[in-house]
Amino acid sequence: MQSFNTDIQLFNTLFSKYQKRFIHFAVSYVCDISVAEDIVMESFLYYWENRFSIDKDANLPAYILTVIKNRSLNYLRNQAIHAKAEDHIRLHQDRVLQANLISLEACDPQELFSSEAEGIVKDALAKLPELTREIFVKSRFENRSYKEIALNFNISERTVESHISKALKVLRLALKDYLPALLIWLSHGI
């Protein structure tokens, strides 16, 4: 019991004497007071849990500061990994944005409705089952709602949605090399 009380007294002495200095040290590197406080608290806890394996002649403040240093390094390395990942994502988003800008600038609405595009759409629609084709035409070319189409064919709105989805898959495949803008138009209607 005496040893435990001595350990607690030593811990309390170390904590009260060095806590603020250690926090100041950690915050100077991690630049976040709450992160620094957490690192210091975890380091004191690490010291407490490992106190029996520490050499009796060890410089305890230096030992705890070494733990703080290592935890701060791990935090900064983790932050660097996150920053690199965010940069990679941002770079990818920038590339997508630039590709969209170039694509949209090159888009000629007259070409969207050219006879070639219409021919591809007509051929693809002709290959669809009759009900699927009729539902798609009513939805995209006659601007009918799913509810109206469902009532017209005496089917559920989910069935209408399924037929539209099936038609869009066929059209996407037929138009995959033609014009991305036309696909957007067919997917969303005008």
C-alpha positions in Angstrom: 0.0 0.0 0.0 2.9 2.3 0.8 4.3 1.9 -2.7 1.0 2.7 -4.3 0.6 5.9 -2.2 4.2 6.8 -3.2 3.4 6.2 -6.8 0.3 8.4 -6.6 2.2 11.2 -4.9 5.0 11.0 -7.5 2.4 11.0 -10.3 0.6 14.0 -8.8 3.9 15.9 -8.4 4.9 15.2 -11.9 1.5 16.1 -13.2 1.1 19.4 -11.4 4.7 20.4 -12.1 4.9 19.5 -15.8 1.4 19.4 -17.2 1.3 23.0 -18.5 4.8 22.8 -19.8 4.1 19.6 -21.7 0.8 21.0 -23.1 2.8 24.1 -24.3 5.4 21.8 -25.9 2.7 19.7 -27.7 0.6 22.6 -28.8 3.7 24.2 -30.4 3.8 21.2 -32.8 0.2 20.1 -33.2 -1.2 23.6 -33.2 -4.4 22.6 -31.5 -4.9 23.0 -27.7 -7.4 20.3 -27.2 -5.3 17.8 -29.2 -2.2 18.8 -27.2 -4.2 18.3 -23.9 -5.3 14.9 -25.1 -1.8 13.9 -26.0 -0.4 15.0 -22.7 -3.2 13.2 -20.7 -2.7 10.0 -22.7 1.1 10.3 -22.2 0.7 10.6 -18.4 -1.7 7.7 -18.5 0.8 5.7 -20.5 3.5 6.5 -17.9 1.1 5.4 -15.1 0.3 2.1 -16.8 3.9 1.3 -17.5 5.5 2.7 -14.3 6.7 -0.7 -13.1 8.7 -1.3 -16.3 10.5 2.0 -16.2 14.0 2.0 -14.8 14.1 3.4 -11.2 16.9 5.8 -12.2 15.0 7.1 -15.3 14.4 10.8 -15.8 10.6 10.6 -15.5 9.9 14.1 -17.0 12.1 13.2 -20.0 10.4 9.8 -20.3 6.9 11.4 -20.4 8.1 14.1 -22.8 9.4 11.4 -25.1 6.0 9.7 -25.0 4.4 13.2 -25.8 6.9 13.7 -28.6 6.1 10.3 -30.2 2.4 10.8 -29.8 2.7 14.2 -31.4 4.7 12.8 -34.3 2.0 10.1 -34.8 -0.7 12.8 -34.8 1.2 14.9 -37.3 1.9 11.9 -39.6 -1.8 11.1 -39.5 -2.6 14.7 -40.3 -0.2 14.6 -43.3 -1.8 11.4 -44.6 -5.3 13.1 -44.3 -4.0 16.2 -46.0 -2.5 14.2 -48.8 -5.7 12.3 -49.3 -7.7 15.5 -49.3 -5.3 17.0 -51.9 -5.7 13.9 -54.1 -9.5 14.2 -53.8 -9.4 17.9 -54.6 -7.1 17.3 -57.6 -9.5 14.6 -58.9 -12.5 17.0 -58.4 -10.6 19.7 -60.3 -9.9 17.3 -63.2 -13.5 16.4 -63.3 -14.5 20.1 -63.2 -12.1 20.9 -66.0 -13.3 18.0 -68.1 -16.9 19.1 -67.6 -16.0 22.7 -68.6 -14.3 21.5 -71.7 -17.1 19.2 -72.6 -19.8 21.8 -72.0 -17.9 24.4 -74.0 -17.5 22.0 -76.9 -21.2 21.0 -76.7 -23.2 22.1 -79.7 -26.9 21.9 -79.0 -27.6 21.6 -82.7 -25.6 18.3 -82.8 -27.7 16.9 -79.9 -30.6 16.8 -82.2 -28.9 15.9 -85.4 -30.3 13.2 -87.7 -27.4 10.9 -86.7 -28.3 11.0 -83.0 -32.0 10.7 -83.8 -31.2 7.6 -85.9 -29.3 6.0 -83.1 -32.1 6.7 -80.6 -34.8 5.4 -83.0 -32.8 2.2 -83.7 -32.3 1.6 -80.0 -36.0 2.3 -79.2 -37.1 -0.1 -82.0 -35.2 -2.9 -80.3 -37.0 -2.4 -77.0 -40.1 -4.5 -76.1 -43.2 -2.6 -77.2 -44.5 -1.8 -73.7 -41.1 -0.5 -72.6 -40.8 1.6 -75.7 -44.3 3.1 -75.3 -43.7 3.9 -71.6 -40.3 5.5 -72.4 -41.8 7.6 -75.3 -44.6 8.8 -73.0 -42.2 9.7 -70.3 -39.4 11.4 -72.3 -41.1 12.7 -75.4 -44.6 13.4 -74.2 -43.5 14.6 -70.7 -46.0 12.3 -68.9 -45.5 11.6 -65.2 -45.0 8.1 -63.9 -48.4 8.3 -62.3 -50.1 9.2 -65.6 -48.3 6.4 -67.4 -49.2 3.9 -64.7 -52.8 4.8 -64.9 -52.8 4.7 -68.8 -51.3 1.1 -68.8 -53.0 -0.1 -65.6 -49.6 -0.9 -64.0 -47.8 0.4 -60.9 -45.5 3.4 -60.8 -42.6 1.1 -59.9 -43.2 -0.9 -63.0 -43.1 2.3 -65.0 -39.8 3.1 -63.3 -38.5 -0.3 -64.1 -39.4 0.0 -67.8 -37.8 3.5 -68.0 -34.6 2.1 -66.3 -34.5 -0.7 -68.8 -34.9 1.6 -71.8 -32.2 4.0 -70.4 -29.8 1.1 -70.1 -30.3 0.2 -73.8 -30.0 3.8 -74.9 -26.9 4.4 -72.8 -25.2 1.4 -74.4 -26.3 2.5 -77.9 -25.1 6.1 -77.3 -22.0 5.5 -75.1 -19.6 6.7 -77.8 -21.8 9.5 -79.1 -22.5 12.4 -76.9 -22.6 12.6 -73.1 -24.9 15.5 -73.2 -27.5 13.5 -75.1 -27.4 10.9 -72.4 -28.0 13.5 -69.8 -31.0 14.8 -71.8 -32.4 11.3 -72.1 -31.9 10.5 -68.4 -33.6 13.6 -67.1 -35.9 14.7 -69.9 -36.0 18.4 -71.0 
